[in-house]
Structure formats: C-alpha cells, structure tokens
Amino acid sequence: MIPAYNEERRLPASLAQVDQFVAAQSYPVEVIIVNNNSRDATLQIAQDFAAQHAYTRVLDQPRQGKGAAVQTGMLAGQGEYLFICDADFSMPVEEINKFLPPAVDHYDVAIASREVPGARRVDEPEYRHLMGRVFNFIVRLLAIPGIQDTQCGFKVFRREVARDVFTLQTIEGWGFDVEMLFIARRHGYKLIEVPITWYYRPQTKINPIRDSINMVIEVMRVRLNGWRGKYARNS
C-alpha cells in the first residue's frame, strides 16, 4: 500500500515503476493507494491509474497524517503479505522481493533497514543521517531495543499480524512507525531487518526540527500507552 499526500509530482513515475514490477512477478499483486487529504491532483492521478490497472484500489483518508493513511490501507489489504511503500520509492521497487519467500521467511514483520550490514545510503546529507541516528537511539532506549532503523518507510507485515497491530494503532502522525513496531514486539511477533539500497529524495515532506520534536513526543506517548495497557490484544 502507498500513502499519498500531495504527491502529484512523484506519483506518476512511482506508479510506472510499480506497473513494471507487477508485470514481472509470477504471484498476484494488489496495490492500494490511500489519498491522505491531498490538495493537488494526487487523487485524480491515482484514480486514473486504477481505472487502467485492475490490481489497484484507491482509498481516501481525510484524517491528516501518514499514520492514518497507512492504518487505512493496511486494514484494507487482502494479500498474504502487506507491504508499506513510500510514494517516492526511495527504495527501488525491485527490492520488494528481498522481503518475501524464498529470500526471507519465518517472520511476522520485516523492516527495510538502512543501517544493518549490506545496506546502502545514496546521496543522504550527513546532518539527516546524524539526526536519524539520534532519534533511533531514543527509540531503542524508550521503546524498541535492538532495532537499528524504525523510520524507513518500507515495511511488510503478514496479513493476520497487520490486522492485530493496526487495529490498536492510535498515532496518526510520523511516530506511527514506532507505535506499530512496539505493539508487534509487545504481542510477541518476530521482527527482522532487511538491508536495502536507499536513495535520498530532497523533496521530503519532513521538517527536520519540528517533526523530530513531535516524533520524540510520540515515542514517549507510545511508552506511556504501553505502561497503561492500551496495547493489550483485543479479545
């Protein structure tokens, strides 16, 4: 699934890559694009693509926030493996198969990682990398020990795991990644990190200062929710 907010410039090229990838696979693929209250032509671009490609569905999520869009798409997905993809495809689409059998197996959540051995970062400014490492230290300290890269926008969940985790999601902003991984770990699911090649895209919508502060606050909220038992499995 692809969350999309004001992506009229990047979405056409990304969807062309998706179409080439889908055509080359031997297994069926469902693509879900979730329009997140876009004010540009994102919704129309997505709908036009879906009209020509039967494997594509377009959903609308008017609640603002990447977390809200991802939750909508992941709970709607029907595949055995549900993959979250950023609209800019800073990870080449071909690398999706690194997350699926036979490349890897026997996991519940697989996280694209820019930090584990074998990963490559291309053209990322040093200050962005440093900020990411500081944030990850906070995440490992407060919420998810042992995971080197929680914020990469490419992750795959087994369908039944996604249903369990995303039903309990409360954070609709950038900190949703930490929350869903915290819930998965709390419920005893197996998390693995998969090394990828990742290309820095300068058109990122993240404000390095403001959003970093908000994400730290949201990490603390996740930790507090955990203490209060808000992530207990639904009966």
SEVO-603085 format. One record per residue (C-alpha): residue number from 1; x, y, z; chain. Coordinates in nm, 2 decimals, decimal comma. Each point is the difference from the previous one (the first is absolute). Layout:
ZALUM_NUM_X_Y_Z_A
...
***
This chain:
ZALUM_1_0,00_0,00_0,00_A
ZALUM_2_0,11_0,35_-0,08_A
ZALUM_3_-0,10_0,30_0,22_A
ZALUM_4_-0,01_0,31_-0,21_A
ZALUM_5_-0,03_0,37_0,11_A
ZALUM_6_0,05_0,26_-0,27_A
ZALUM_7_0,20_-0,24_-0,22_A
ZALUM_8_-0,10_0,12_-0,35_A
ZALUM_9_0,37_0,06_-0,10_A
ZALUM_10_0,13_-0,34_0,12_A
ZALUM_11_-0,29_-0,24_-0,02_A
ZALUM_12_-0,01_-0,04_-0,38_A
ZALUM_13_0,36_-0,12_-0,03_A
ZALUM_14_-0,04_-0,22_0,31_A
ZALUM_15_-0,31_-0,17_-0,14_A
ZALUM_16_0,17_-0,06_-0,33_A
ZALUM_17_0,27_-0,19_0,20_A
ZALUM_18_-0,27_-0,19_0,19_A
ZALUM_19_-0,16_-0,10_-0,33_A
ZALUM_20_0,32_-0,14_-0,14_A
ZALUM_21_0,07_-0,18_0,33_A
ZALUM_22_-0,35_-0,16_0,01_A
ZALUM_23_0,02_-0,11_-0,36_A
ZALUM_24_0,33_-0,19_0,07_A
ZALUM_25_-0,13_-0,20_0,30_A
ZALUM_26_-0,14_-0,35_0,00_A
ZALUM_27_-0,22_0,07_0,30_A
ZALUM_28_-0,31_0,22_0,02_A
ZALUM_29_0,04_0,35_0,13_A
ZALUM_30_-0,25_0,24_0,14_A
ZALUM_31_0,10_0,37_0,01_A
ZALUM_32_-0,19_0,23_0,24_A
ZALUM_33_0,05_0,38_-0,02_A
ZALUM_34_-0,13_0,20_0,29_A
ZALUM_35_-0,06_0,36_-0,08_A
ZALUM_36_0,06_0,20_0,32_A
ZALUM_37_-0,19_0,32_-0,04_A
ZALUM_38_0,21_0,12_-0,29_A
ZALUM_39_-0,06_0,35_-0,13_A
ZALUM_40_0,15_-0,07_-0,35_A
ZALUM_41_-0,06_-0,25_-0,27_A
ZALUM_42_0,11_-0,30_0,20_A
ZALUM_43_-0,35_-0,16_0,02_A
ZALUM_44_-0,07_0,05_-0,37_A
ZALUM_45_0,34_-0,16_-0,10_A
ZALUM_46_-0,07_-0,29_0,23_A
ZALUM_47_-0,35_-0,05_-0,13_A
ZALUM_48_0,11_0,02_-0,36_A
ZALUM_49_0,27_-0,26_0,06_A
ZALUM_50_-0,25_-0,23_0,18_A
ZALUM_51_-0,25_0,03_-0,29_A
ZALUM_52_0,27_-0,15_-0,23_A
ZALUM_53_0,15_-0,25_0,24_A
ZALUM_54_-0,25_-0,25_0,16_A
ZALUM_55_0,24_-0,09_0,27_A
ZALUM_56_-0,02_0,35_0,15_A
ZALUM_57_-0,24_0,14_0,25_A
ZALUM_58_-0,02_0,37_0,12_A
ZALUM_59_-0,12_0,08_0,35_A
ZALUM_60_-0,05_0,34_0,15_A
ZALUM_61_0,10_0,09_0,36_A
ZALUM_62_-0,09_0,36_0,09_A
ZALUM_63_0,16_-0,01_0,34_A
ZALUM_64_0,34_0,16_-0,04_A
ZALUM_65_0,31_-0,20_0,07_A
ZALUM_66_0,21_-0,27_-0,16_A
ZALUM_67_-0,09_-0,23_0,29_A
ZALUM_68_-0,37_0,04_-0,07_A
ZALUM_69_0,05_-0,08_-0,37_A
ZALUM_70_0,21_-0,30_0,07_A
ZALUM_71_-0,25_-0,14_0,25_A
ZALUM_72_-0,28_0,03_-0,25_A
ZALUM_73_0,20_-0,18_-0,27_A
ZALUM_74_0,14_-0,28_0,21_A
ZALUM_75_-0,34_-0,08_0,15_A
ZALUM_76_-0,15_-0,02_-0,35_A
ZALUM_77_0,28_-0,21_-0,16_A
ZALUM_78_-0,09_-0,36_-0,10_A
ZALUM_79_0,34_-0,15_-0,09_A
ZALUM_80_0,19_-0,25_0,20_A
ZALUM_81_0,28_0,26_0,05_A
ZALUM_82_-0,09_0,37_0,03_A
ZALUM_83_0,27_0,23_-0,10_A
ZALUM_84_0,02_0,38_0,09_A
ZALUM_85_0,18_0,20_-0,27_A
ZALUM_86_0,08_0,37_0,00_A
ZALUM_87_-0,13_0,18_-0,30_A
ZALUM_88_0,34_0,12_-0,11_A
ZALUM_89_0,14_-0,36_-0,02_A
ZALUM_90_0,33_0,11_0,15_A
ZALUM_91_0,05_-0,38_0,03_A
ZALUM_92_0,00_-0,15_-0,36_A
ZALUM_93_-0,32_-0,19_-0,05_A
ZALUM_94_0,19_-0,31_-0,11_A
ZALUM_95_0,13_-0,04_0,35_A
ZALUM_96_-0,35_-0,10_0,13_A
ZALUM_97_0,09_-0,36_-0,09_A
ZALUM_98_0,27_0,02_0,27_A
ZALUM_99_-0,28_-0,01_0,26_A
ZALUM_100_-0,19_-0,30_-0,14_A
ZALUM_101_0,06_-0,38_-0,01_A
ZALUM_102_0,23_-0,15_-0,10_A
ZALUM_103_0,24_0,30_0,07_A
ZALUM_104_-0,12_0,01_0,36_A
ZALUM_105_-0,26_-0,19_0,20_A
ZALUM_106_-0,12_-0,09_0,35_A
ZALUM_107_-0,06_0,36_0,11_A
ZALUM_108_-0,30_0,20_0,10_A
ZALUM_109_0,13_0,35_-0,09_A
ZALUM_110_0,29_0,09_-0,23_A
ZALUM_111_0,14_0,35_0,02_A
ZALUM_112_0,20_0,16_-0,28_A
ZALUM_113_0,33_0,11_0,16_A
ZALUM_114_0,25_0,26_-0,11_A
ZALUM_115_0,23_-0,09_0,29_A
ZALUM_116_0,06_-0,38_0,02_A
ZALUM_117_0,29_-0,16_-0,19_A
ZALUM_118_-0,06_-0,01_-0,37_A
ZALUM_119_-0,21_0,32_-0,01_A
ZALUM_120_0,10_0,31_-0,21_A
ZALUM_121_-0,10_0,36_0,03_A
ZALUM_122_0,04_0,21_-0,31_A
ZALUM_123_0,03_0,38_0,00_A
ZALUM_124_-0,13_0,06_0,35_A
ZALUM_125_0,12_0,32_0,17_A
ZALUM_126_0,21_-0,08_0,30_A
ZALUM_127_-0,21_0,21_0,23_A
ZALUM_128_-0,31_-0,20_-0,09_A
ZALUM_129_0,18_-0,32_0,08_A
ZALUM_130_0,12_0,13_0,33_A
ZALUM_131_-0,35_0,11_0,10_A
ZALUM_132_-0,13_-0,34_-0,09_A
ZALUM_133_0,25_-0,17_0,21_A
ZALUM_134_-0,07_0,22_0,30_A
ZALUM_135_-0,38_-0,07_-0,04_A
ZALUM_136_0,07_-0,37_-0,03_A
ZALUM_137_0,20_0,00_0,32_A
ZALUM_138_-0,30_0,16_0,18_A
ZALUM_139_-0,23_-0,27_-0,15_A
ZALUM_140_0,23_-0,28_0,10_A
ZALUM_141_0,03_0,14_0,35_A
ZALUM_142_-0,37_0,07_0,06_A
ZALUM_143_-0,20_-0,24_-0,22_A
ZALUM_144_0,16_-0,26_-0,23_A
ZALUM_145_0,35_-0,12_0,10_A
ZALUM_146_0,21_-0,17_-0,26_A
ZALUM_147_-0,16_0,15_-0,32_A
ZALUM_148_0,24_0,22_-0,19_A
ZALUM_149_-0,24_0,17_-0,24_A
ZALUM_150_-0,36_0,05_0,09_A
ZALUM_151_-0,08_0,29_-0,22_A
ZALUM_152_0,07_-0,13_-0,35_A
ZALUM_153_-0,33_0,02_-0,19_A
ZALUM_154_0,01_-0,36_-0,13_A
ZALUM_155_-0,13_-0,28_0,22_A
ZALUM_156_-0,19_-0,32_-0,05_A
ZALUM_157_-0,25_-0,18_0,23_A
ZALUM_158_-0,16_-0,34_-0,03_A
ZALUM_159_-0,37_0,08_-0,04_A
ZALUM_160_-0,12_-0,15_0,33_A
ZALUM_161_0,27_0,19_0,18_A
ZALUM_162_-0,10_0,33_-0,17_A
ZALUM_163_-0,36_-0,05_0,11_A
ZALUM_164_0,11_-0,05_0,36_A
ZALUM_165_0,25_0,29_0,01_A
ZALUM_166_-0,17_0,27_-0,21_A
ZALUM_167_-0,34_-0,04_0,18_A
ZALUM_168_0,18_0,12_0,32_A
ZALUM_169_0,18_0,29_-0,17_A
ZALUM_170_-0,07_0,34_0,16_A
ZALUM_171_0,27_0,23_-0,15_A
ZALUM_172_-0,09_0,16_-0,34_A
ZALUM_173_0,32_0,21_-0,05_A
ZALUM_174_0,36_-0,10_-0,08_A
ZALUM_175_0,05_-0,19_0,33_A
ZALUM_176_-0,24_-0,28_-0,11_A
ZALUM_177_0,30_-0,21_-0,12_A
ZALUM_178_0,12_-0,02_0,36_A
ZALUM_179_-0,34_-0,08_0,13_A
ZALUM_180_-0,08_-0,28_-0,23_A
ZALUM_181_0,34_-0,16_0,05_A
ZALUM_182_-0,04_0,04_0,38_A
ZALUM_183_-0,34_-0,18_-0,02_A
ZALUM_184_0,14_-0,27_-0,21_A
ZALUM_185_0,28_-0,06_0,24_A
ZALUM_186_-0,24_0,02_0,30_A
ZALUM_187_-0,21_-0,27_-0,17_A
ZALUM_188_0,29_-0,23_-0,04_A
ZALUM_189_0,04_0,02_-0,38_A
ZALUM_190_0,33_-0,06_-0,17_A
ZALUM_191_0,16_0,31_-0,15_A
ZALUM_192_0,29_-0,01_-0,24_A
ZALUM_193_0,20_0,27_-0,18_A
ZALUM_194_0,07_-0,03_-0,37_A
ZALUM_195_0,29_0,20_-0,15_A
ZALUM_196_-0,10_0,22_-0,30_A
ZALUM_197_0,15_0,25_-0,23_A
ZALUM_198_-0,17_0,34_0,08_A
ZALUM_199_0,02_0,32_-0,20_A
ZALUM_200_-0,05_0,33_0,17_A
ZALUM_201_-0,28_0,21_-0,16_A
ZALUM_202_0,04_0,37_0,07_A
ZALUM_203_-0,38_0,07_-0,04_A
ZALUM_204_-0,07_-0,17_0,33_A
ZALUM_205_-0,29_0,15_0,19_A
ZALUM_206_0,16_-0,05_0,34_A
ZALUM_207_0,11_0,32_0,19_A
ZALUM_208_0,32_-0,11_0,17_A
ZALUM_209_-0,05_0,21_0,31_A
ZALUM_210_-0,37_0,01_0,06_A
ZALUM_211_-0,08_-0,36_-0,10_A
ZALUM_212_0,30_-0,14_0,20_A
ZALUM_213_-0,13_0,17_0,31_A
ZALUM_214_-0,35_-0,13_-0,07_A
ZALUM_215_0,13_-0,35_-0,06_A
ZALUM_216_0,18_0,00_0,33_A
ZALUM_217_-0,32_0,11_0,18_A
ZALUM_218_-0,18_-0,28_-0,18_A
ZALUM_219_0,26_-0,26_0,11_A
ZALUM_220_-0,06_0,11_0,36_A
ZALUM_221_-0,37_-0,04_-0,06_A
ZALUM_222_0,05_-0,35_-0,13_A
ZALUM_223_0,20_-0,09_0,31_A
ZALUM_224_-0,28_0,15_0,22_A
ZALUM_225_-0,27_-0,19_-0,19_A
ZALUM_226_0,19_-0,32_0,05_A
ZALUM_227_0,02_0,06_0,38_A
ZALUM_228_-0,37_0,07_0,00_A
ZALUM_229_-0,08_-0,33_-0,18_A
ZALUM_230_-0,16_0,17_-0,30_A
ZALUM_231_0,17_-0,25_-0,24_A
ZALUM_232_-0,15_-0,31_0,16_A
ZALUM_233_-0,12_-0,24_-0,27_A
ZALUM_234_-0,37_0,03_-0,08_A
ZALUM_235_-0,21_-0,30_0,12_A
***
